[in-house]
Amino acid sequence: MDETTIFTQLGSTLLYAIVGTVIFVTVVYIIEVITPFSIRKQVVEDGNIAVAIVLAAIIASLGMIISAAIH
């Protein structure tokens, strides 16, 4: 492999990582806004395990969707 190919692949990887992270943060923010309660308060302050499990499922699902879209 020459340097051009390595840098091109590295650039593509970084671009996809940034786009995936931006999409992920945006979706989590939208979920926080549309819910009638603060997810952060429920999980961190109140220790609501059910909300934490639902949030973890959303994060895992979103990760799979982004991964499938990239490949």
Backbone as JSON Lines, residues from 0, in Angstrom:
{"i":0,"aa":"M","n":[0.84,-1.19,0.0],"ca":[0.0,0.0,0.0],"c":[0.88,1.25,0.0]}
{"i":1,"aa":"D","n":[0.5,2.19,-0.77],"ca":[1.26,3.43,-0.76],"c":[0.64,4.42,0.23]}
{"i":2,"aa":"E","n":[1.34,5.5,0.45],"ca":[0.91,6.48,1.46],"c":[-0.42,7.14,1.09]}
{"i":3,"aa":"T","n":[-0.66,7.35,-0.18],"ca":[-1.9,8.0,-0.6],"c":[-3.11,7.15,-0.22]}
{"i":4,"aa":"T","n":[-3.03,5.86,-0.43],"ca":[-4.13,4.96,-0.08],"c":[-4.35,4.94,1.42]}
{"i":5,"aa":"I","n":[-3.28,4.9,2.18],"ca":[-3.4,4.87,3.64],"c":[-4.05,6.15,4.15]}
{"i":6,"aa":"F","n":[-3.6,7.3,3.63],"ca":[-4.17,8.57,4.07],"c":[-5.62,8.72,3.61]}
{"i":7,"aa":"T","n":[-5.95,8.22,2.45],"ca":[-7.33,8.26,1.97],"c":[-8.23,7.42,2.86]}
{"i":8,"aa":"Q","n":[-7.78,6.22,3.2],"ca":[-8.57,5.36,4.07],"c":[-8.69,5.95,5.48]}
{"i":9,"aa":"L","n":[-7.62,6.53,5.97],"ca":[-7.65,7.17,7.28],"c":[-8.61,8.36,7.28]}
{"i":10,"aa":"G","n":[-8.58,9.14,6.22],"ca":[-9.5,10.27,6.09],"c":[-10.95,9.82,6.04]}
{"i":11,"aa":"S","n":[-11.22,8.76,5.28],"ca":[-12.58,8.22,5.19],"c":[-13.05,7.71,6.55]}
{"i":12,"aa":"T","n":[-12.17,7.03,7.25],"ca":[-12.51,6.5,8.57],"c":[-12.84,7.63,9.54]}
{"i":13,"aa":"L","n":[-12.01,8.66,9.54],"ca":[-12.27,9.81,10.43],"c":[-13.56,10.53,10.06]}
{"i":14,"aa":"L","n":[-13.81,10.67,8.76],"ca":[-15.04,11.32,8.32],"c":[-16.26,10.54,8.78]}
{"i":15,"aa":"Y","n":[-16.26,9.22,8.59],"ca":[-17.38,8.4,9.03],"c":[-17.53,8.42,10.55]}
{"i":16,"aa":"A","n":[-16.43,8.45,11.28],"ca":[-16.49,8.51,12.73],"c":[-17.12,9.83,13.19]}
{"i":17,"aa":"I","n":[-16.74,10.91,12.57],"ca":[-17.29,12.22,12.93],"c":[-18.76,12.3,12.58]}
{"i":18,"aa":"V","n":[-19.12,11.85,11.37],"ca":[-20.54,11.87,10.96],"c":[-21.37,10.99,11.88]}
{"i":19,"aa":"G","n":[-20.9,9.8,12.2],"ca":[-21.62,8.9,13.09],"c":[-21.79,9.49,14.48]}
{"i":20,"aa":"T","n":[-20.75,10.13,15.0],"ca":[-20.82,10.75,16.32],"c":[-21.8,11.91,16.33]}
{"i":21,"aa":"V","n":[-21.78,12.73,15.29],"ca":[-22.71,13.86,15.2],"c":[-24.15,13.36,15.14]}
{"i":22,"aa":"I","n":[-24.4,12.34,14.34],"ca":[-25.75,11.77,14.26],"c":[-26.17,11.21,15.61]}
{"i":23,"aa":"F","n":[-25.27,10.49,16.27],"ca":[-25.56,9.89,17.56],"c":[-25.91,10.96,18.6]}
{"i":24,"aa":"V","n":[-25.09,11.99,18.71],"ca":[-25.34,13.05,19.69],"c":[-26.64,13.79,19.37]}
{"i":25,"aa":"T","n":[-26.9,14.02,18.11],"ca":[-28.13,14.7,17.7],"c":[-29.37,13.89,18.09]}
{"i":26,"aa":"V","n":[-29.34,12.59,17.84],"ca":[-30.49,11.75,18.17],"c":[-30.71,11.68,19.68]}
{"i":27,"aa":"V","n":[-29.63,11.54,20.45],"ca":[-29.78,11.5,21.91],"c":[-30.33,12.83,22.42]}
{"i":28,"aa":"Y","n":[-29.89,13.94,21.84],"ca":[-30.43,15.25,22.22],"c":[-31.92,15.36,21.87]}
{"i":29,"aa":"I","n":[-32.29,14.89,20.69],"ca":[-33.7,14.93,20.29],"c":[-34.55,14.09,21.24]}
{"i":30,"aa":"I","n":[-34.05,12.93,21.62],"ca":[-34.78,12.08,22.56],"c":[-34.94,12.79,23.9]}
{"i":31,"aa":"E","n":[-33.89,13.47,24.34],"ca":[-33.96,14.23,25.6],"c":[-35.0,15.34,25.52]}
{"i":32,"aa":"V","n":[-35.1,15.98,24.37],"ca":[-36.03,17.09,24.2],"c":[-37.48,16.61,24.12]}
{"i":33,"aa":"I","n":[-37.73,15.5,23.41],"ca":[-39.12,15.09,23.19],"c":[-39.73,14.32,24.36]}
{"i":34,"aa":"T","n":[-38.9,13.82,25.26],"ca":[-39.47,13.13,26.42],"c":[-39.98,14.15,27.42]}
{"i":35,"aa":"P","n":[-41.07,13.82,28.12],"ca":[-41.65,14.78,29.06],"c":[-40.85,14.92,30.36]}
{"i":36,"aa":"F","n":[-39.79,14.18,30.5],"ca":[-38.95,14.24,31.7],"c":[-37.49,14.28,31.27]}
{"i":37,"aa":"S","n":[-36.62,14.65,32.18],"ca":[-35.19,14.69,31.89],"c":[-34.6,13.29,32.05]}
{"i":38,"aa":"I","n":[-34.09,12.75,30.97],"ca":[-33.49,11.42,31.02],"c":[-32.27,11.43,31.93]}
{"i":39,"aa":"R","n":[-31.48,12.48,31.84],"ca":[-30.3,12.58,32.69],"c":[-30.67,12.57,34.16]}
{"i":40,"aa":"K","n":[-31.69,13.34,34.53],"ca":[-32.12,13.39,35.93],"c":[-32.64,12.03,36.38]}
{"i":41,"aa":"Q","n":[-33.42,11.39,35.52],"ca":[-33.98,10.08,35.87],"c":[-32.89,9.04,36.1]}
{"i":42,"aa":"V","n":[-31.88,9.04,35.25],"ca":[-30.84,8.01,35.34],"c":[-29.81,8.36,36.42]}
{"i":43,"aa":"V","n":[-29.29,9.57,36.37],"ca":[-28.17,9.93,37.25],"c":[-28.64,10.23,38.67]}
{"i":44,"aa":"E","n":[-29.62,11.11,38.79],"ca":[-30.02,11.55,40.13],"c":[-30.98,10.58,40.81]}
{"i":45,"aa":"D","n":[-31.97,10.09,40.06],"ca":[-32.99,9.23,40.66],"c":[-32.63,7.75,40.59]}
{"i":46,"aa":"G","n":[-31.66,7.39,39.79],"ca":[-31.25,6.0,39.67],"c":[-32.29,5.09,39.04]}
{"i":47,"aa":"N","n":[-33.02,5.61,38.07],"ca":[-34.08,4.86,37.41],"c":[-33.45,3.88,36.4]}
{"i":48,"aa":"I","n":[-33.4,2.61,36.8],"ca":[-32.77,1.58,35.97],"c":[-33.55,1.33,34.68]}
{"i":49,"aa":"A","n":[-34.87,1.42,34.74],"ca":[-35.69,1.15,33.55],"c":[-35.39,2.16,32.45]}
{"i":50,"aa":"V","n":[-35.26,3.42,32.8],"ca":[-34.93,4.45,31.81],"c":[-33.52,4.22,31.27]}
{"i":51,"aa":"A","n":[-32.6,3.81,32.13],"ca":[-31.23,3.54,31.7],"c":[-31.2,2.38,30.7]}
{"i":52,"aa":"I","n":[-32.0,1.35,30.93],"ca":[-32.05,0.21,30.01],"c":[-32.63,0.62,28.67]}
{"i":53,"aa":"V","n":[-33.68,1.42,28.68],"ca":[-34.27,1.89,27.43],"c":[-33.27,2.76,26.67]}
{"i":54,"aa":"L","n":[-32.57,3.65,27.38],"ca":[-31.56,4.5,26.74],"c":[-30.42,3.65,26.16]}
{"i":55,"aa":"A","n":[-30.0,2.63,26.89],"ca":[-28.95,1.74,26.39],"c":[-29.41,1.01,25.13]}
{"i":56,"aa":"A","n":[-30.67,0.59,25.09],"ca":[-31.21,-0.07,23.9],"c":[-31.25,0.88,22.71]}
{"i":57,"aa":"I","n":[-31.61,2.12,22.96],"ca":[-31.63,3.13,21.89],"c":[-30.22,3.37,21.37]}
{"i":58,"aa":"I","n":[-29.25,3.48,22.28],"ca":[-27.86,3.7,21.88],"c":[-27.34,2.53,21.06]}
{"i":59,"aa":"A","n":[-27.6,1.31,21.5],"ca":[-27.14,0.13,20.77],"c":[-27.8,0.05,19.39]}
{"i":60,"aa":"S","n":[-29.1,0.31,19.33],"ca":[-29.81,0.28,18.05],"c":[-29.28,1.33,17.1]}
{"i":61,"aa":"L","n":[-29.06,2.52,17.61],"ca":[-28.55,3.6,16.78],"c":[-27.15,3.26,16.26]}
{"i":62,"aa":"G","n":[-26.33,2.65,17.1],"ca":[-24.99,2.23,16.68],"c":[-25.05,1.21,15.56]}
{"i":63,"aa":"M","n":[-25.98,0.27,15.65],"ca":[-26.13,-0.74,14.59],"c":[-26.62,-0.11,13.29]}
{"i":64,"aa":"I","n":[-27.53,0.84,13.41],"ca":[-28.04,1.5,12.21],"c":[-26.95,2.31,11.52]}
{"i":65,"aa":"I","n":[-26.19,3.07,12.3],"ca":[-25.09,3.85,11.73],"c":[-24.04,2.94,11.11]}
{"i":66,"aa":"S","n":[-23.71,1.85,11.79],"ca":[-22.73,0.91,11.27],"c":[-23.19,0.3,9.96]}
{"i":67,"aa":"A","n":[-24.46,-0.1,9.9],"ca":[-24.99,-0.68,8.67],"c":[-25.02,0.35,7.54]}
{"i":68,"aa":"A","n":[-25.29,1.59,7.86],"ca":[-25.34,2.62,6.83],"c":[-23.94,2.91,6.27]}
{"i":69,"aa":"I","n":[-22.93,2.8,7.12],"ca":[-21.57,3.06,6.66],"c":[-21.06,1.92,5.77]}
{"i":70,"aa":"H","n":[-21.41,0.7,6.11],"ca":[-20.94,-0.45,5.33],"c":[-21.87,-0.64,4.19]}
